[in-house]
C-alpha cells in the first residue's frame, strides 16, 4: 500500500514535469497557484493528469479550497 509520503512525492514530481520546473523546487506546503503562477484551468489540467496517473476520480466538492500540494496528496490518498 502506498503511503501519504509516497503519494506526495509523486504529486510533486508530476507537477514539476507538467509545468517544467526544476525537480525538487516544489514542497508539500507550496500553494501551487502562487508557486507555479497558474490559473484554475491549468490547475484542472494538472488534476486531470494526477487522476489519470493514480487511476482515481476526485469530485469537485473535495477539491474546493485546495491549493497546496500536501492537501492535494491527502485527497488523492483517501481515494487509493
N, C-alpha and C positions, 0 to 999 in steps of 0.2 A: 504494500500500500504506500502510496506517495504521501510524503509529509508536507505540511504547510511551507516549510523552508524550501523544499524542492520545487513546489508549485510557484512560490515567489521568485525563485531563481529563474525558472523557465519563463515566467511572465516578463521579467526584466530583460532576459536575453532576446525574447521575441520582439519586445518593444524597441530595443536597441537596433535590431536588424531592420524592422519595419520602417523606422524613422531615420535610419542611417546615422546613428550617434555612436560615439565611442563605447565599446563594451566596457562595463564596469563604471560608467559615468552616471548611471541611474541607481538610486537607492530605494528601498521599500517605502520610505517616508515621503519620497518626492510626490508632489502634486503633478500629475502627468500633463495637465493643461498648461501649467506655468513652466515646468521644466522643459517640455518639448515644444512649447509655443503652438499648440494645436487647438483646433476648434472642435465643436461637438461632432461634426461629420467625420473628421479624422479619428476622433476617439471611437466612433461607431465602427470605422474600418478596422481599427485595432481590436475592438471587441469581437468582431466577426472572425478575425484571424485567430484570436485566442479560443473562441468557441470551437472552431474547426480543429485546432491543434489538440485540444483536450477532449473533443468529442462530446461536448455538452451544449446546453442552451441556457442562457441567463435571461430571465424575464426582465423587462424594462423596469418594473417596480423595484426589483432588487438592486438595480444599478443607479437609481436616483440618488444624487448626492455623493456618489463615489467619485473621488478624484485623485486618490493616492494608490500606488501600486500594492501596498500591503493589504488594504481593504479589498481591492480588486482580486488579489490572490486568495484572500479568505473566502470571498463569494464563490470563486471557482472551486476551491477546495470542498465546500459544502455540497457541490454537485457531483463530485467524483465518486 
